[in-house]
Amino acid sequence: MDISIYPLPADKMKQKISDESQLGFGKHFTDRMLVVEWKPEAGWHNGRIEPYAPFSLDPSCMVLHYSQEIFEGLKAYKWADGRVALFRPEMNARRFNQSADRICMPELPEEIFLKGIEQLVSLEKDWVPSAPGTSLYIRPAMIAVEAGLGVKPSSHYYFFVILSPVGAYYSGGFKPTGIMVEDKYVRAVPGGTGEAKTGGNYASSIKAALEAKQKGYDQVLWLDGCHKRYVEEVGSMNMFFVYGSKIVTAELNGSILSGITRDTVCTIAPTLGCDVEERQIDIEELMADIRSGKVTEAFGSGTAAVITPVGKLCYRNEVVEFGNGEVGEVTQKLYDTLTGIQTGKIRDEFGWIRFVS
Protein backbone atom coordinates (compact mmCIF):
# COMPACT_ATOMS: atom_id res chain seq x y z
CA MET A 1 0.00 0.00 0.00
CA ASP A 2 1.37 3.41 -0.97
CA ILE A 3 1.43 6.04 1.75
CA SER A 4 0.65 9.59 0.69
CA ILE A 5 2.70 12.40 2.16
CA TYR A 6 0.73 15.57 2.82
CA PRO A 7 2.53 18.92 2.80
CA LEU A 8 3.58 20.44 6.11
CA PRO A 9 2.62 24.12 6.13
CA ALA A 10 5.07 26.48 7.77
CA ASP A 11 2.52 27.47 10.42
CA LYS A 12 2.21 23.80 11.47
CA MET A 13 5.94 23.38 12.15
CA LYS A 14 6.84 23.23 15.82
CA GLN A 15 9.88 24.61 17.56
CA LYS A 16 12.24 21.86 18.62
CA ILE A 17 13.57 21.63 22.17
CA SER A 18 17.08 23.08 22.13
CA ASP A 19 18.04 21.80 25.60
CA GLU A 20 17.65 18.03 25.34
CA SER A 21 18.10 17.65 29.09
CA GLN A 22 14.62 19.17 29.43
CA LEU A 23 12.80 16.68 27.19
CA GLY A 24 11.16 14.60 29.92
CA PHE A 25 9.02 11.72 28.68
CA GLY A 26 6.03 12.01 26.33
CA LYS A 27 5.66 15.78 26.65
CA HIS A 28 6.65 16.91 23.15
CA PHE A 29 5.51 15.61 19.76
CA THR A 30 6.91 15.97 16.26
CA ASP A 31 5.38 17.74 13.25
CA ARG A 32 3.83 14.73 11.51
CA MET A 33 1.87 11.56 12.19
CA LEU A 34 1.00 8.44 10.22
CA VAL A 35 -2.66 7.43 9.76
CA VAL A 36 -4.10 4.36 7.98
CA GLU A 37 -7.77 3.37 7.98
CA TRP A 38 -9.57 0.02 7.87
CA LYS A 39 -13.09 -0.86 6.74
CA PRO A 40 -14.48 -4.30 5.83
CA GLU A 41 -15.12 -3.43 2.20
CA ALA A 42 -11.75 -1.74 1.63
CA GLY A 43 -9.35 -3.36 4.09
CA TRP A 44 -6.40 -1.19 5.03
CA HIS A 45 -6.47 1.96 2.92
CA ASN A 46 -6.01 5.74 2.85
CA GLY A 47 -2.53 5.62 4.34
CA ARG A 48 -1.06 9.08 4.77
CA ILE A 49 1.57 11.02 6.65
CA GLU A 50 0.00 14.32 7.60
CA PRO A 51 0.62 17.23 9.99
CA TYR A 52 0.17 16.26 13.64
CA ALA A 53 -3.35 17.30 14.62
CA PRO A 54 -6.34 16.21 16.75
CA PHE A 55 -8.76 13.59 15.45
CA SER A 56 -12.41 14.50 14.98
CA LEU A 57 -14.41 11.67 16.57
CA ASP A 58 -18.13 11.16 17.00
CA PRO A 59 -19.22 11.19 20.70
CA SER A 60 -20.64 7.69 20.15
CA CYS A 61 -17.31 6.45 18.79
CA MET A 62 -16.82 2.87 20.02
CA VAL A 63 -13.34 3.39 21.47
CA LEU A 64 -14.81 5.94 23.89
CA HIS A 65 -17.43 3.53 25.21
CA TYR A 66 -16.01 0.01 24.88
CA SER A 67 -12.24 0.59 24.96
CA GLN A 68 -11.46 -1.27 21.75
CA GLU A 69 -7.90 0.03 21.55
CA ILE A 70 -4.33 -1.30 21.42
CA PHE A 71 -0.89 0.29 21.24
CA GLU A 72 2.84 -0.34 21.11
CA GLY A 73 6.02 1.45 22.13
CA LEU A 74 9.46 1.42 20.50
CA LYS A 75 12.36 3.80 20.02
CA ALA A 76 14.63 5.27 17.38
CA TYR A 77 18.22 6.14 18.31
CA LYS A 78 20.63 8.56 16.66
CA TRP A 79 24.06 6.98 16.26
CA ALA A 80 27.31 8.93 16.38
CA ASP A 81 27.68 8.61 12.60
CA GLY A 82 24.28 10.27 12.08
CA ARG A 83 22.33 7.13 11.20
CA VAL A 84 18.97 6.49 12.88
CA ALA A 85 18.38 2.98 14.20
CA LEU A 86 15.23 1.14 15.25
CA PHE A 87 15.54 -1.65 17.81
CA ARG A 88 13.68 -4.94 17.08
CA PRO A 89 10.62 -3.29 15.44
CA GLU A 90 9.55 -6.63 13.98
CA MET A 91 8.81 -7.82 17.53
CA ASN A 92 6.53 -4.83 18.05
CA ALA A 93 4.70 -5.54 14.78
CA ARG A 94 4.16 -9.15 15.83
CA ARG A 95 2.95 -8.26 19.33
CA PHE A 96 0.68 -5.54 17.93
CA ASN A 97 -1.20 -8.18 15.93
CA GLN A 98 -1.36 -10.52 18.92
CA SER A 99 -3.03 -7.72 20.86
CA ALA A 100 -5.33 -7.00 17.91
CA ASP A 101 -6.49 -10.61 17.83
CA ARG A 102 -7.34 -10.57 21.55
CA ILE A 103 -9.34 -7.31 21.24
CA CYS A 104 -11.11 -8.48 18.01
CA MET A 105 -9.45 -5.91 15.77
CA PRO A 106 -8.17 -6.46 12.21
CA GLU A 107 -4.61 -7.69 11.74
CA LEU A 108 -2.30 -5.04 10.34
CA PRO A 109 0.19 -6.35 7.74
CA GLU A 110 3.67 -6.13 9.24
CA GLU A 111 4.91 -4.39 6.10
CA ILE A 112 2.53 -1.47 6.71
CA PHE A 113 3.58 -1.29 10.36
CA LEU A 114 7.30 -1.35 9.60
CA LYS A 115 7.44 0.64 6.37
CA GLY A 116 5.02 3.24 7.70
CA ILE A 117 7.12 3.81 10.81
CA GLU A 118 10.34 3.94 8.81
CA GLN A 119 8.88 6.47 6.40
CA LEU A 120 7.53 8.65 9.22
CA VAL A 121 10.78 8.55 11.22
CA SER A 122 12.76 9.31 8.06
CA LEU A 123 10.72 12.47 7.50
CA GLU A 124 11.13 13.46 11.16
CA LYS A 125 14.86 12.63 11.47
CA ASP A 126 15.67 16.09 12.72
CA TRP A 127 13.56 15.38 15.80
CA VAL A 128 15.69 12.42 16.93
CA PRO A 129 17.72 13.72 19.91
CA SER A 130 21.40 12.86 20.27
CA ALA A 131 22.25 13.58 23.91
CA PRO A 132 23.15 10.54 26.07
CA GLY A 133 20.04 8.77 27.36
CA THR A 134 17.69 10.34 24.81
CA SER A 135 15.76 8.78 21.92
CA LEU A 136 12.72 9.23 19.73
CA TYR A 137 9.80 7.36 21.29
CA ILE A 138 7.43 5.83 18.73
CA ARG A 139 3.80 5.19 19.67
CA PRO A 140 1.75 3.10 17.22
CA ALA A 141 -1.91 2.60 18.17
CA MET A 142 -5.21 1.35 16.78
CA ILE A 143 -8.63 2.64 17.84
CA ALA A 144 -12.23 1.72 16.95
CA VAL A 145 -13.86 4.78 15.39
CA GLU A 146 -17.25 3.49 14.26
CA ALA A 147 -20.05 5.71 15.57
CA GLY A 148 -22.72 3.73 17.40
CA LEU A 149 -23.59 2.12 20.71
CA GLY A 150 -23.67 -1.64 21.14
CA VAL A 151 -20.91 -4.01 22.21
CA LYS A 152 -19.44 -5.56 19.07
CA PRO A 153 -16.29 -5.24 16.94
CA SER A 154 -16.13 -1.91 15.16
CA SER A 155 -16.43 -1.65 11.38
CA HIS A 156 -13.97 1.26 11.14
CA TYR A 157 -10.50 1.62 12.64
CA TYR A 158 -7.62 4.08 12.64
CA PHE A 159 -4.07 2.84 12.89
CA PHE A 160 -1.83 5.79 13.70
CA VAL A 161 1.71 6.54 14.80
CA ILE A 162 2.97 9.59 16.69
CA LEU A 163 6.54 10.43 17.67
CA SER A 164 7.97 12.04 20.79
CA PRO A 165 11.60 12.99 21.52
CA VAL A 166 12.26 11.78 25.07
CA GLY A 167 14.77 11.70 27.88
CA ALA A 168 14.74 9.27 30.81
CA TYR A 169 11.40 7.67 31.72
CA TYR A 170 12.04 8.33 35.41
CA SER A 171 12.98 11.88 36.37
CA GLY A 172 15.80 10.55 38.53
CA GLY A 173 17.43 8.81 35.56
CA PHE A 174 19.31 5.52 35.97
CA LYS A 175 19.02 5.28 39.72
CA PRO A 176 17.44 2.65 42.00
CA THR A 177 13.68 3.03 42.36
CA GLY A 178 11.27 2.00 45.10
CA ILE A 179 8.61 -0.63 44.34
CA MET A 180 5.52 -1.47 46.41
CA VAL A 181 4.00 -4.94 46.14
CA GLU A 182 0.24 -4.64 45.58
CA ASP A 183 -1.80 -7.19 47.55
CA LYS A 184 -5.25 -5.57 47.45
CA TYR A 185 -6.00 -4.73 43.81
CA VAL A 186 -5.42 -7.02 40.82
CA ARG A 187 -4.57 -6.02 37.26
CA ALA A 188 -5.14 -9.16 35.18
CA VAL A 189 -5.93 -12.86 35.33
CA PRO A 190 -5.18 -15.73 32.93
CA GLY A 191 -7.76 -15.66 30.17
CA GLY A 192 -8.16 -11.91 30.48
CA THR A 193 -6.37 -9.19 28.55
CA GLY A 194 -3.18 -8.99 30.59
CA GLU A 195 -0.93 -10.18 27.77
CA ALA A 196 -2.47 -7.68 25.32
CA LYS A 197 -1.08 -4.16 25.17
CA THR A 198 -4.42 -2.42 25.58
CA GLY A 199 -5.31 0.74 27.46
CA GLY A 200 -7.74 -0.93 29.87
CA ASN A 201 -4.88 -2.80 31.54
CA TYR A 202 -3.18 0.47 32.32
CA ALA A 203 -6.37 2.23 33.43
CA SER A 204 -6.95 -0.49 36.02
CA SER A 205 -3.47 0.06 37.45
CA ILE A 206 -3.70 3.82 38.04
CA LYS A 207 -5.39 3.72 41.46
CA ALA A 208 -2.82 1.37 42.95
CA ALA A 209 0.00 3.39 41.40
CA LEU A 210 -1.30 6.60 42.94
CA GLU A 211 -1.57 5.00 46.35
CA ALA A 212 2.00 3.70 46.01
CA LYS A 213 3.27 7.18 45.11
CA GLN A 214 1.54 8.62 48.18
CA LYS A 215 3.61 6.19 50.23
CA GLY A 216 6.83 7.20 48.50
CA TYR A 217 7.17 4.45 45.90
CA ASP A 218 7.71 4.80 42.16
CA GLN A 219 5.84 1.75 40.89
CA VAL A 220 3.58 -1.15 41.84
CA LEU A 221 4.57 -4.80 41.58
CA TRP A 222 1.49 -6.87 40.78
CA LEU A 223 0.76 -10.31 42.17
CA ASP A 224 -1.31 -12.88 40.30
CA GLY A 225 -5.04 -12.17 40.27
CA CYS A 226 -6.12 -15.63 41.42
CA HIS A 227 -4.08 -16.20 44.58
CA LYS A 228 -2.33 -12.86 45.16
CA ARG A 229 0.72 -14.96 45.81
CA TYR A 230 2.91 -15.05 42.71
CA VAL A 231 4.95 -12.15 41.37
CA GLU A 232 3.90 -10.96 37.91
CA GLU A 233 5.06 -7.56 36.60
CA VAL A 234 5.33 -3.87 37.34
CA GLY A 235 2.98 -1.50 35.51
CA SER A 236 5.55 -0.46 32.91
CA MET A 237 8.14 -3.24 33.28
CA ASN A 238 8.78 -6.94 33.57
CA MET A 239 10.69 -7.81 36.77
CA PHE A 240 13.95 -9.70 37.31
CA PHE A 241 15.64 -10.87 40.51
CA VAL A 242 19.35 -11.69 40.64
CA TYR A 243 20.49 -14.74 42.59
CA GLY A 244 24.27 -14.45 42.24
CA SER A 245 24.91 -15.50 38.64
CA LYS A 246 21.29 -16.53 38.00
CA ILE A 247 18.49 -14.18 36.96
CA VAL A 248 14.91 -15.20 37.75
CA THR A 249 11.81 -13.73 36.12
CA ALA A 250 8.13 -14.65 36.15
CA GLU A 251 7.07 -17.07 33.44
CA LEU A 252 4.63 -15.89 30.77
CA ASN A 253 1.24 -17.23 31.82
CA GLY A 254 -1.33 -15.29 29.80
CA SER A 255 -1.68 -12.40 32.23
CA ILE A 256 1.84 -10.94 31.83
CA LEU A 257 2.91 -8.80 28.90
CA SER A 258 5.48 -10.52 26.70
CA GLY A 259 8.02 -7.71 26.93
CA ILE A 260 10.42 -7.14 24.05
CA THR A 261 13.04 -5.80 26.44
CA ARG A 262 12.32 -8.82 28.65
CA ASP A 263 13.11 -11.13 25.74
CA THR A 264 16.23 -9.08 25.00
CA VAL A 265 17.47 -9.40 28.59
CA CYS A 266 16.86 -13.17 28.54
CA THR A 267 18.94 -13.39 25.34
CA ILE A 268 21.80 -11.12 26.43
CA ALA A 269 22.20 -12.41 30.01
CA PRO A 270 23.79 -15.79 29.09
CA THR A 271 26.42 -13.96 27.01
CA LEU A 272 27.38 -12.10 30.19
CA GLY A 273 27.69 -15.29 32.25
CA CYS A 274 24.22 -15.30 33.79
CA ASP A 275 21.73 -18.14 33.63
CA VAL A 276 18.07 -17.17 33.19
CA GLU A 277 15.21 -19.01 34.90
CA GLU A 278 11.56 -18.33 34.06
CA ARG A 279 9.23 -19.68 36.74
CA GLN A 280 6.54 -18.85 39.26
CA ILE A 281 7.94 -16.61 41.98
CA ASP A 282 6.21 -16.94 45.36
CA ILE A 283 6.25 -13.53 47.07
CA GLU A 284 6.84 -15.02 50.54
CA GLU A 285 9.79 -17.06 49.28
CA LEU A 286 11.14 -14.03 47.44
CA MET A 287 11.02 -11.88 50.55
CA ALA A 288 12.79 -14.61 52.54
CA ASP A 289 15.49 -14.88 49.84
CA ILE A 290 16.01 -11.12 49.90
CA ARG A 291 16.29 -11.11 53.70
CA SER A 292 18.81 -13.95 53.65
CA GLY A 293 20.93 -12.31 50.96
CA LYS A 294 20.26 -14.92 48.29
CA VAL A 295 18.74 -12.20 46.09
CA THR A 296 21.45 -9.63 45.50
CA GLU A 297 19.78 -7.32 42.95
CA ALA A 298 16.43 -6.56 41.34
CA PHE A 299 15.59 -4.64 38.19
CA GLY A 300 12.80 -4.02 35.73
CA SER A 301 12.86 -4.00 31.93
CA GLY A 302 10.71 -2.16 29.43
CA THR A 303 10.93 -0.08 26.26
CA ALA A 304 10.29 3.23 28.01
CA ALA A 305 12.67 2.76 30.94
CA VAL A 306 15.01 0.19 29.26
CA ILE A 307 16.58 -1.23 32.47
CA THR A 308 15.54 0.16 35.84
CA PRO A 309 17.43 -0.84 39.00
CA VAL A 310 15.31 -1.42 42.09
CA GLY A 311 16.65 -0.15 45.40
CA LYS A 312 13.88 -1.22 47.76
CA LEU A 313 10.77 -3.39 47.80
CA CYS A 314 7.83 -3.04 50.20
CA TYR A 315 5.44 -5.90 50.94
CA ARG A 316 2.83 -5.65 53.71
CA ASN A 317 4.72 -2.78 55.35
CA GLU A 318 8.01 -4.67 55.39
CA VAL A 319 10.75 -2.89 53.41
CA VAL A 320 13.76 -4.77 52.07
CA GLU A 321 16.66 -3.13 50.27
CA PHE A 322 19.14 -4.12 47.58
CA GLY A 323 22.78 -3.11 47.37
CA ASN A 324 22.74 -0.23 49.84
CA GLY A 325 21.02 1.98 47.32
CA GLU A 326 23.62 1.40 44.59
CA VAL A 327 23.10 -0.07 41.12
CA GLY A 328 24.06 -3.76 41.12
CA GLU A 329 26.85 -5.19 38.96
CA VAL A 330 24.58 -7.46 36.88
CA THR A 331 22.02 -4.71 36.36
CA GLN A 332 24.73 -2.28 35.25
CA LYS A 333 26.23 -4.79 32.80
CA LEU A 334 22.86 -5.50 31.23
CA TYR A 335 22.04 -1.80 30.97
CA ASP A 336 25.41 -0.97 29.41
CA THR A 337 25.20 -3.85 26.94
CA LEU A 338 21.60 -3.21 25.87
CA THR A 339 21.97 0.55 25.50
CA GLY A 340 25.34 0.01 23.82
CA ILE A 341 23.72 -2.13 21.11
CA GLN A 342 20.84 0.31 20.69
CA THR A 343 23.13 3.31 20.24
CA GLY A 344 25.86 1.65 18.17
CA LYS A 345 28.56 1.61 20.83
CA ILE A 346 28.50 -2.20 20.95
CA ARG A 347 28.32 -4.39 17.86
CA ASP A 348 24.90 -5.94 17.25
CA GLU A 349 25.58 -9.69 17.13
CA PHE A 350 21.87 -10.57 17.12
CA GLY A 351 20.55 -8.75 14.05
CA TRP A 352 18.27 -6.51 16.14
CA ILE A 353 19.08 -3.14 14.55
CA ARG A 354 17.08 -1.82 11.58
CA PHE A 355 18.30 1.43 10.06
CA VAL A 356 15.96 4.11 8.78
CA SER A 357 16.84 5.10 5.22
C-alpha positions in Angstrom: 0.0 0.0 0.0 1.4 3.4 -1.0 1.4 6.0 1.7 0.6 9.6 0.7 2.7 12.4 2.2 0.7 15.6 2.8 2.5 18.9 2.8 3.6 20.4 6.1 2.6 24.1 6.1 5.1 26.5 7.8 2.5 27.5 10.4 2.2 23.8 11.5 5.9 23.4 12.2 6.8 23.2 15.8 9.9 24.6 17.6 12.2 21.9 18.6 13.6 21.6 22.2 17.1 23.1 22.1 18.0 21.8 25.6 17.6 18.0 25.3 18.1 17.7 29.1 14.6 19.2 29.4 12.8 16.7 27.2 11.2 14.6 29.9 9.0 11.7 28.7 6.0 12.0 26.3 5.7 15.8 26.6 6.7 16.9 23.2 5.5 15.6 19.8 6.9 16.0 16.3 5.4 17.7 13.2 3.8 14.7 11.5 1.9 11.6 12.2 1.0 8.4 10.2 -2.7 7.4 9.8 -4.1 4.4 8.0 -7.8 3.4 8.0 -9.6 0.0 7.9 -13.1 -0.9 6.7 -14.5 -4.3 5.8 -15.1 -3.4 2.2 -11.8 -1.7 1.6 -9.4 -3.4 4.1 -6.4 -1.2 5.0 -6.5 2.0 2.9 -6.0 5.7 2.9 -2.5 5.6 4.3 -1.1 9.1 4.8 1.6 11.0 6.6 0.0 14.3 7.6 0.6 17.2 10.0 0.2 16.3 13.6 -3.3 17.3 14.6 -6.3 16.2 16.8 -8.8 13.6 15.4 -12.4 14.5 15.0 -14.4 11.7 16.6 -18.1 11.2 17.0 -19.2 11.2 20.7 -20.6 7.7 20.2 -17.3 6.5 18.8 -16.8 2.9 20.0 -13.3 3.4 21.5 -14.8 5.9 23.9 -17.4 3.5 25.2 -16.0 0.0 24.9 -12.2 0.6 25.0 -11.5 -1.3 21.7 -7.9 0.0 21.6 -4.3 -1.3 21.4 -0.9 0.3 21.2 2.8 -0.3 21.1 6.0 1.4 22.1 9.5 1.4 20.5 12.4 3.8 20.0 14.6 5.3 17.4 18.2 6.1 18.3 20.6 8.6 16.7 24.1 7.0 16.3 27.3 8.9 16.4 27.7 8.6 12.6 24.3 10.3 12.1 22.3 7.1 11.2 19.0 6.5 12.9 18.4 3.0 14.2 15.2 1.1 15.2 15.5 -1.7 17.8 13.7 -4.9 17.1 10.6 -3.3 15.4 9.6 -6.6 14.0 8.8 -7.8 17.5 6.5 -4.8 18.1 4.7 -5.5 14.8 4.2 -9.2 15.8 2.9 -8.3 19.3 0.7 -5.5 17.9 -1.2 -8.2 15.9 -1.4 -10.5 18.9 -3.0 -7.7 20.9 -5.3 -7.0 17.9 -6.5 -10.6 17.8 -7.3 -10.6 21.6 -9.3 -7.3 21.2 -11.1 -8.5 18.0 -9.4 -5.9 15.8 -8.2 -6.5 12.2 -4.6 -7.7 11.7 -2.3 -5.0 10.3 0.2 -6.3 7.7 3.7 -6.1 9.2 4.9 -4.4 6.1 2.5 -1.5 6.7 3.6 -1.3 10.4 7.3 -1.3 9.6 7.4 0.6 6.4 5.0 3.2 7.7 7.1 3.8 10.8 10.3 3.9 8.8 8.9 6.5 6.4 7.5 8.6 9.2 10.8 8.6 11.2 12.8 9.3 8.1 10.7 12.5 7.5 11.1 13.5 11.2 14.9 12.6 11.5 15.7 16.1 12.7 13.6 15.4 15.8 15.7 12.4 16.9 17.7 13.7 19.9 21.4 12.9 20.3 22.2 13.6 23.9 23.1 10.5 26.1 20.0 8.8 27.4 17.7 10.3 24.8 15.8 8.8 21.9 12.7 9.2 19.7 9.8 7.4 21.3 7.4 5.8 18.7 3.8 5.2 19.7 1.7 3.1 17.2 -1.9 2.6 18.2 -5.2 1.4 16.8 -8.6 2.6 17.8 -12.2 1.7 16.9 -13.9 4.8 15.4 -17.2 3.5 14.3 -20.1 5.7 15.6 -22.7 3.7 17.4 -23.6 2.1 20.7 -23.7 -1.6 21.1 -20.9 -4.0 22.2 -19.4 -5.6 19.1 -16.3 -5.2 16.9 -16.1 -1.9 15.2 -16.4 -1.6 11.4 -14.0 1.3 11.1 -10.5 1.6 12.6 -7.6 4.1 12.6 -4.1 2.8 12.9 -1.8 5.8 13.7 1.7 6.5 14.8 3.0 9.6 16.7 6.5 10.4 17.7 8.0 12.0 20.8 11.6 13.0 21.5 12.3 11.8 25.1 14.8 11.7 27.9 14.7 9.3 30.8 11.4 7.7 31.7 12.0 8.3 35.4 13.0 11.9 36.4 15.8 10.5 38.5 17.4 8.8 35.6 19.3 5.5 36.0 19.0 5.3 39.7 17.4 2.6 42.0 13.7 3.0 42.4 11.3 2.0 45.1 8.6 -0.6 44.3 5.5 -1.5 46.4 4.0 -4.9 46.1 0.2 -4.6 45.6 -1.8 -7.2 47.5 -5.3 -5.6 47.4 -6.0 -4.7 43.8 -5.4 -7.0 40.8 -4.6 -6.0 37.3 -5.1 -9.2 35.2 -5.9 -12.9 35.3 -5.2 -15.7 32.9 -7.8 -15.7 30.2 -8.2 -11.9 30.5 -6.4 -9.2 28.5 -3.2 -9.0 30.6 -0.9 -10.2 27.8 -2.5 -7.7 25.3 -1.1 -4.2 25.2 -4.4 -2.4 25.6 -5.3 0.7 27.5 -7.7 -0.9 29.9 -4.9 -2.8 31.5 -3.2 0.5 32.3 -6.4 2.2 33.4 -7.0 -0.5 36.0 -3.5 0.1 37.4 -3.7 3.8 38.0 -5.4 3.7 41.5 -2.8 1.4 42.9 0.0 3.4 41.4 -1.3 6.6 42.9 -1.6 5.0 46.4 2.0 3.7 46.0 3.3 7.2 45.1 1.5 8.6 48.2 3.6 6.2 50.2 6.8 7.2 48.5 7.2 4.5 45.9 7.7 4.8 42.2 5.8 1.8 40.9 3.6 -1.1 41.8 4.6 -4.8 41.6 1.5 -6.9 40.8 0.8 -10.3 42.2 -1.3 -12.9 40.3 -5.0 -12.2 40.3 -6.1 -15.6 41.4 -4.1 -16.2 44.6 -2.3 -12.9 45.2 0.7 -15.0 45.8 2.9 -15.1 42.7 4.9 -12.1 41.4 3.9 -11.0 37.9 5.1 -7.6 36.6 5.3 -3.9 37.3 3.0 -1.5 35.5 5.6 -0.5 32.9 8.1 -3.2 33.3 8.8 -6.9 33.6 10.7 -7.8 36.8 13.9 -9.7 37.3 15.6 -10.9 40.5 19.3 -11.7 40.6 20.5 -14.7 42.6 24.3 -14.4 42.2 24.9 -15.5 38.6 21.3 -16.5 38.0 18.5 -14.2 37.0 14.9 -15.2 37.8 11.8 -13.7 36.1 8.1 -14.6 36.1 7.1 -17.1 33.4 4.6 -15.9 30.8 1.2 -17.2 31.8 -1.3 -15.3 29.8 -1.7 -12.4 32.2 1.8 -10.9 31.8 2.9 -8.8 28.9 5.5 -10.5 26.7 8.0 -7.7 26.9 10.4 -7.1 24.0 13.0 -5.8 26.4 12.3 -8.8 28.7 13.1 -11.1 25.7 16.2 -9.1 25.0 17.5 -9.4 28.6 16.9 -13.2 28.5 18.9 -13.4 25.3 21.8 -11.1 26.4 22.2 -12.4 30.0 23.8 -15.8 29.1 26.4 -14.0 27.0 27.4 -12.1 30.2 27.7 -15.3 32.3 24.2 -15.3 33.8 21.7 -18.1 33.6 18.1 -17.2 33.2 15.2 -19.0 34.9 11.6 -18.3 34.1 9.2 -19.7 36.7 6.5 -18.9 39.3 7.9 -16.6 42.0 6.2 -16.9 45.4 6.3 -13.5 47.1 6.8 -15.0 50.5 9.8 -17.1 49.3 11.1 -14.0 47.4 11.0 -11.9 50.6 12.8 -14.6 52.5 15.5 -14.9 49.8 16.0 -11.1 49.9 16.3 -11.1 53.7 18.8 -14.0 53.7 20.9 -12.3 51.0 20.3 -14.9 48.3 18.7 -12.2 46.1 21.4 -9.6 45.5 19.8 -7.3 42.9 16.4 -6.6 41.3 15.6 -4.6 38.2 12.8 -4.0 35.7 12.9 -4.0 31.9 10.7 -2.2 29.4 10.9 -0.1 26.3 10.3 3.2 28.0 12.7 2.8 30.9 15.0 0.2 29.3 16.6 -1.2 32.5 15.5 0.2 35.8 17.4 -0.8 39.0 15.3 -1.4 42.1 16.6 -0.2 45.4 13.9 -1.2 47.8 10.8 -3.4 47.8 7.8 -3.0 50.2 5.4 -5.9 50.9 2.8 -5.6 53.7 4.7 -2.8 55.3 8.0 -4.7 55.4 10.7 -2.9 53.4 13.8 -4.8 52.1 16.7 -3.1 50.3 19.1 -4.1 47.6 22.8 -3.1 47.4 22.7 -0.2 49.8 21.0 2.0 47.3 23.6 1.4 44.6 23.1 -0.1 41.1 24.1 -3.8 41.1 26.8 -5.2 39.0 24.6 -7.5 36.9 22.0 -4.7 36.4 24.7 -2.3 35.3 26.2 -4.8 32.8 22.9 -5.5 31.2 22.0 -1.8 31.0 25.4 -1.0 29.4 25.2 -3.8 26.9 21.6 -3.2 25.9 22.0 0.6 25.5 25.3 0.0 23.8 23.7 -2.1 21.1 20.8 0.3 20.7 23.1 3.3 20.2 25.9 1.7 18.2 28.6 1.6 20.8 28.5 -2.2 20.9 28.3 -4.4 17.9 24.9 -5.9 17.3 25.6 -9.7 17.1 21.9 -10.6 17.1 20.5 -8.8 14.1 18.3 -6.5 16.1 19.1 -3.1 14.5 17.1 -1.8 11.6 18.3 1.4 10.1 16.0 4.1 8.8 16.8 5.1 5.2 
